[in-house]
Amino acid sequence: MKPLYHPERKNINLVTVLHALSDPARLGIVAKVARCGEQPCKNFDVALAKSTLSQHIRILREAGITRTRALGTQRLISLRADDLNERFPGLLDSVLGSFEQDQLGAPPNPEEKTVISGTASNAQERH
């Protein structure tokens, strides 16, 4: 099996990350992994062809947002929250907090806190 490309932390680029997070399907994938932890590709319940889902996962991986590892015949997707928080403090928390608020149909509350991988920022608290 050909090794997958994962950029080093220092090579994660803000424009590439923001572009990857600009698609609703990719943002939904990131939100699920942030909420539930490492997930096999088959666990993403999206109305997309498998090839399109694979393309979205590749874009997230190559942007440095997710890490993909093989386990037998499965591909497991995890969030590179520590790398993203090191490069762009608060970005992931802010984007995911806004996404969750949009999903709930409520305006964001700046008094509430989100905790992702040990970092806190404004949004809804998650455990």
N, C-alpha and C positions, 0 to 999 in steps of 0.2 A: 504494500500500500504506500502510495506517495505521501510524504510528510506534508502537513498543512502549514500554510504561512500564518504566523501570528507576529505582528510587529512587536519589537521590544518596547518597553515602557517609554523610553526617551524618544521613540519614533512615532508615537501616537499623536496625530495631528488634529487640532481643534476643528478645522473646516471639514475634514473627513468624518469625524465623529458626529458633528452636527448634521451633515448630509445623511449619514446612515440613520440617525434618529428622526429624520424629517418624514419618513414614510410611516403611515399608521400601522401597517402590518409589522414592520420591524420594531416599532415602538411597543407594540403589544407583546412581541416575543421577549423583548428586554424586560418589560414589566412583569411578565410571568416568571422569568428566571429570577428576577429580583425578589419576587414575592415567595416563590416556592423552592428556590435553590436549583441545583443542577438538574437538567431535564433531557431526556432522550428526544430526538427530533420528532418522533411519532406522537409526543404528548402535546404538541402545539395544535390546538383546534382552530384552524383558520380555513377560510373558504378559498383556498389556493391550490393549484396543481402542485404535486410533489416537487417538480422541477423549479417552480417559482419559489416555493418555500426554501429549497436548497440554495437558490440564488440569494434570497434575503439573508439567510444564515451566513453565507459566504461574505456578503457585504459587511455584516456586523463583525465577523471574525477578522477580516482584513482591515477594518477600521480600528481594531483594538478594543472593541466593546465586549466581545465574548471570547471564550476559549472553547475549542472543540477538541474532544479526545475520543478515541476509539475504545470501545469495550466490546470485544467480540465483533458482532456484525452491527452493533448500534453505534451511533455518534451521540455523545453527551455534550450538552451545551451548558457552560457556566458563565457567570458575569465576572468581568475583570474590574470589579468595583474598586479594589485597592489601587490598581494602576490608574484608573480614571480619576479617582480622588486625589492621587498624588500629582497628576499632571494638571487637572482642572478642578480644584477644590469646590465642592458644592454643586457642580454642574449636573451630575447624575441625579442627585437628590432633588434638585429643582425641576428638572425635566420630568422625572417620574412622578413627583408630587403634583405637577400641573396635569400630567396625563391622567392620573387617578381622579383628580377633581373633575376633569372633563368627562371622564367615564361616568361619574356620579351625577353630573349635571349641576354641580354646585360650584360657586366661585371659591377660589383658594382662600384659606384662612391663614394669614401670616403669623398668628399666635400659636398654631399647632406645629409640632415637630415631626420630622421623619428621621428614622435611623436606618442607614444602610451600611453594612460592614463597619460598624463602630463609629460612623460619622453622623452628626446631627445637622439638620437644616430645616428651613421653613417648609411645612406641608403637613400631611396627615401622619400620625404615629403608626409605625409598623412594627410587628414583633417577629 
